[in-house]
């Protein structure tokens, strides 16, 4: 149904992606050391709760949190082996995917439910199965620079331009149920969240 590169690209288009650069397994009795970045946002709360409640240790991990911000700093630290995991925003994740940087998305902090696909949100019954299917479609985005970059680069990879779609700017839909309502009303074909 999807070409592998398109599927990989669409899977990276989330609100935030938590990634890992290495995988290992703790040996019996000794927790595996793991360094994870944080950036002092509400999205980091699960990391702190995991430490305070001992969830990491229960999974055989000795987690150390370090503060690191900026997609280039985080990607560089991952590539140099200085960190094992961290968060990237949509732009950082998108750039990593475009450059084939070897990261693995292990958690997705965006909104999703069974009636939509993540990243470029479409109704399951819409018939949109690949990026090329966006031609002639109405694409809603928040008007943010990240959403514009995602739309532009995704279209370029499919051989399309902004002239091939109708962009509807300024729609802030931060709730999966609102996404579903907008898509089912046929007011828009795609939502870039």
N, C-alpha and C positions, 0 to 999 in steps of 0.2 A: 504494500500500500504506500508507504513512505520510502523515499530513497534514504539510505542510511545517513548521509550528510545532512539532509533536511530534517530528519527526525532528531539527530543530535543537536542541531542548531535550535530547533523549536523547544527541545527539552531544557536548553540553557536560559530561555527567556522567562525567568521567574522574578518575583519581587526581590528575593535574595536567595543566594545559593550557598549552602554550607558544603565545603568540599574537603576532600582528603587527598594528599599526595602520595601517601605510602600506606601499605597495609602490612600488618604483621599480626602475630598472635602471641599473647602472653604465655610464658611457660608456666607450668603448674607451680603455684606458690609464689611467683615473683611477678608483680604487676608490670605491664609494659609501660614505659615512660612515653608520654605524648605531650607535645606542645601545641596549643591551640591559641589563635589570635582572638582578641576581642576589641571592640571599638567604643565601648561605653554607650550603647544604645539599648533600648528596650528589647531589641531582638537578641541580645546577649543573655537575657534572664535565664533561659534554660541551662546555660553553661554554669552559672552561679548556683542554681538550684541543684544541679547534678553534683557539684562539689560539696555543697552543704549537706545534702542528704546522703552522700556516699554512693550515688548511683554509678559513678565512674569506677570506683574501687570494686563494686559488686560485679562489674563487667571485666575485671582484671586489668584496669587501666590506672596509671598514676599520672593524672592530668595536671599540667602546669599551664596557667593562662598568662599570656603576655599581651600587652597593649600594642597594637600595630594598626595604622590606618593608611588608606590610600591603596588603590588597586595595584599600582606598580610596585609598591613596597611589599604588599602581601604576596603577589605573584613571584617577585624576586626572592623573597624569603623562602617560599615553597620550593622554587627551583634549586635554591642553594642548600636545601635540606635543613634550614633553620627552624621550620615549623612543620607540623604534620597535618594541620587542618586549620580552616579559617572561613570567613565569610567574604563573599564578593557581592557587590550590588549588580543590578542588571547590566550596566555598561561594562563593568569589569569581567563579568561572566561571558558576555558577548564577545569582548575582545580576546579573551582566553580561547574561546571556541574557534574564532576566526584564525587564530595563530596556531591551532592544534597543540596548545599547551596541555601537557598530560596531567590533567586534574580529573577527579572523579566526584560528581555531585552525589552526595549521600543523604542530603536532607533539603527540603524545598520549603521555603517560608512564605510562599505565595498562597493565593486563594485557589481552591479547586473543589470541584464536586463532580458527581458522576455525569452530569449533563453537558460538561464543557471539556475542552482540551486546554492544557496549561500553556502559557506563553502568549501566543496569538490565540485568543479565546474565540472559538466558533461553536455554534450549536452542532451537536452530533449529527443532526439530520440535515445539515446545510449543504452537503455535497462537497465542501472544501476539504480536500484530502492532502494537498501539497501547495507549496507557495505559489506555483503557477496558476492555481485556481483562484487566486485573489484578483486576477485581471477583471476589471469592471466592477469590483466590489466596493462597498462602503466600509472604510476602516476608521474606527473611532479610537482616538488616543487622547491622553490628558493634555497634550501640548507641551509636555516636558521635553527637554533636550534628549533625554535617554530614550523616550518613546519615539521621537523623530529619528534618532540614530538607528534604533532597532528596525523601524519600518524601512528606512532608506537602504540599509545594508542587506536586509532580508530580500527586498525587491531586487537589488543589484545582483545578488547571488542567483536569482531565478531569471535574470535577463529582462526584468521589468523596470519601469521607472515610476516616479510619482504621477505621471500623466496616465498611467494604466489603472489607477485606482482613484477613488474619491475619498479624500481624507476629511474627517469630521473632527475638528480640534476642540479642546477644552472640556471634554467629557470626563469627569472624575468619577469613575465607578470603582470604589474600593471594597465592594461587597459582592461576593459570588452570586448571591440571589439577585442583585441588581443587574449583574452581567447577564444572567439567564433571562430576566425579564426583557432587557434591551434586545437580546438576540432573538428571542421568541416573537417579539413584536415586529420583527423584520425591519426595524428602523436602521439597524446596522447589520453588517455581515460578519465583521471581525472587531474584536476589542483588544487593543494593545494595552495591557495593564502593567 
